[in-house]
Amino acid sequence: MGHARAQRDRRSNHRVDLDGRAVLFQRGDRVGQYTLENISAGGALISGGRDLRPGHLVHLLIDLDNRGETMSLTGSVRRVRDHVGANGSGNDVGLAISFPVLSPDQEDAIHDAVLRALLRRDAQAQRSPLLVFEPRRRVRQEIESEIRSFGIPVVGVDSLAAAVSELEGEETEYAGLVIHSVTHDEQAMDVIEFFTRSESLRTIILPEPNGALTERAERLAKLPQVNVPRIWSRAELRGAVTR
């Protein structure tokens, strides 16, 4: 019994940085989707666009792996602070959530999920990332979060100059390019079409919520190296980026 308690105590102090998603609820109402920065049996740090007051009780649905499994946990907000994300934005807030009471099964689930995430992160280090070119910050972060949840590394940029710099650079070899709203920008599409044709760049075009594409995107979609999900959904995006 003492050994089991010691194991739980070590787990409570073992906090691991990772990529994941958390959907936050309060009093049954959905607050929003957050990025899961790290987690342990003692609590989690999440970041997103909406803050809450310390002491508030919350419910979390946490997605750590790419099999569609989630953990359901109840906790309380301990601290709120400004958060600078991976893209350098300081507009998000960080919420430190504590888990005051967890069952042994919940502790085991957190421990196992973190181990799977670490194994997946090690595997990702051997894979080429996808480049997401999307000017709108929240849309870009949503796309990046979804792709990471599939176990695929991703880099996001918000400007044509940054996209060209990444694609022409020698430091990173990208597995493909993901675009959405830039299909309305003729100058950007000229450059994207050039890379897609001349470099045989695998390109994924995310359509509008109703499945519509611009005329320029429809022409580009005829190329064999271009993939267009039928609609913008998690399942369709997973199929497009893992093919």
WOCOR-V860057 format. One record per pair of residues at least 6 apart in sequence whose ideal C-beta (glycine too) atoms are under 7 Angstrom apart, sorted by sequence separation. I is the first residue (numbers start at 1). GAP is how many residues later the second one is. D is the distance in whole Angstrom. If there is no record, write none. Layout:
i/gap/d
I/GAP/D
I/GAP/D
This chain:
i/gap/d
25/6/6
38/6/7
52/6/7
84/6/5
134/6/4
148/6/6
157/6/5
166/6/7
182/6/4
183/6/6
195/6/5
207/6/5
220/6/6
230/6/6
23/7/7
24/7/4
38/7/5
63/7/5
85/7/6
147/7/5
167/7/7
182/7/7
196/7/5
221/7/5
229/7/4
24/8/6
36/8/6
37/8/4
62/8/6
82/8/6
132/8/6
166/8/7
205/8/7
213/8/7
229/8/6
37/9/6
61/9/5
62/9/5
83/9/5
134/9/6
157/9/6
23/10/5
24/10/6
36/10/6
37/10/6
83/10/6
144/10/5
229/10/7
35/11/6
61/11/6
62/11/6
82/11/6
83/11/4
132/11/5
155/11/7
192/11/7
229/11/5
21/12/6
22/12/5
34/12/4
35/12/5
81/12/7
132/12/6
144/12/5
205/12/5
34/13/6
35/13/7
60/13/5
80/13/6
81/13/5
179/13/6
227/13/5
21/14/7
22/14/5
34/14/4
21/15/6
33/15/7
59/15/5
60/15/6
80/15/6
177/15/7
205/15/7
213/15/7
20/16/4
32/16/6
140/16/5
205/16/6
227/16/7
32/17/7
58/17/6
79/17/4
130/17/6
32/18/5
58/18/7
77/18/6
78/18/5
140/18/6
31/19/6
57/19/5
58/19/6
78/19/7
211/19/6
17/20/7
18/20/6
56/20/7
77/20/6
78/20/5
211/20/5
17/21/5
55/21/6
56/21/5
137/21/7
205/21/6
207/21/6
16/22/6
55/22/6
75/22/4
76/22/6
130/22/6
132/22/6
134/22/7
183/22/6
203/22/6
207/22/7
15/23/5
16/23/7
54/23/5
75/23/5
135/23/5
202/23/5
203/23/5
204/23/5
205/23/5
206/23/6
209/23/6
22/24/5
53/24/7
54/24/6
75/24/5
76/24/7
129/24/4
130/24/5
131/24/5
132/24/4
133/24/5
134/24/7
135/24/7
177/24/6
179/24/7
196/24/7
201/24/7
207/24/7
15/25/4
52/25/5
54/25/6
127/25/7
129/25/5
176/25/7
200/25/5
207/25/6
14/26/6
26/26/7
36/26/6
54/26/6
73/26/6
127/26/6
129/26/5
131/26/7
176/26/4
177/26/5
178/26/5
179/26/6
180/26/4
206/26/5
13/27/7
124/27/7
160/27/7
164/27/6
175/27/7
176/27/6
189/27/5
193/27/6
196/27/6
12/28/6
52/28/7
160/28/5
167/28/6
176/28/6
178/28/7
11/29/7
12/29/5
51/29/5
124/29/5
196/29/6
11/30/5
12/30/4
26/30/6
133/30/4
183/30/7
184/30/6
186/30/7
196/30/7
120/31/5
160/31/6
183/31/5
26/32/5
43/32/7
131/32/7
8/33/7
25/33/7
73/33/7
183/33/6
24/34/6
25/34/4
183/34/4
43/35/7
131/35/6
143/35/6
24/36/6
47/36/4
131/36/7
204/36/5
60/37/7
143/37/7
204/37/6
22/38/5
23/38/4
47/38/6
71/38/6
22/39/7
58/39/7
71/39/7
22/40/5
139/41/6
20/42/6
21/42/5
51/42/4
71/42/6
139/42/7
20/43/6
49/43/6
52/43/6
129/43/7
131/43/5
20/44/5
48/44/6
51/44/7
130/44/7
133/44/6
47/45/5
48/45/7
128/45/5
129/45/6
130/45/6
136/45/6
47/46/7
128/46/6
129/46/7
130/46/5
131/46/5
132/46/5
133/46/5
134/46/5
135/46/6
47/47/5
128/47/4
131/47/7
134/47/6
135/47/7
65/48/6
89/48/7
130/48/6
45/49/6
46/49/5
64/49/4
133/49/6
45/51/5
46/51/6
65/51/5
64/52/7
65/52/7
43/53/6
44/53/5
64/53/5
43/54/5
43/55/4
65/55/7
42/56/7
43/56/5
42/57/6
41/58/7
41/61/6
41/66/5
41/69/5
87/69/6
39/71/6
39/75/7
66/83/6
66/84/5
66/85/4
63/86/6
146/88/6
150/88/5
152/89/6
146/91/6
150/91/6
150/92/6
147/94/6
11/96/6
18/96/7
20/97/7
16/98/5
8/99/6
18/99/5
11/100/5
16/102/7
18/103/7
35/110/6
130/111/6
21/124/6
21/128/6
19/129/4
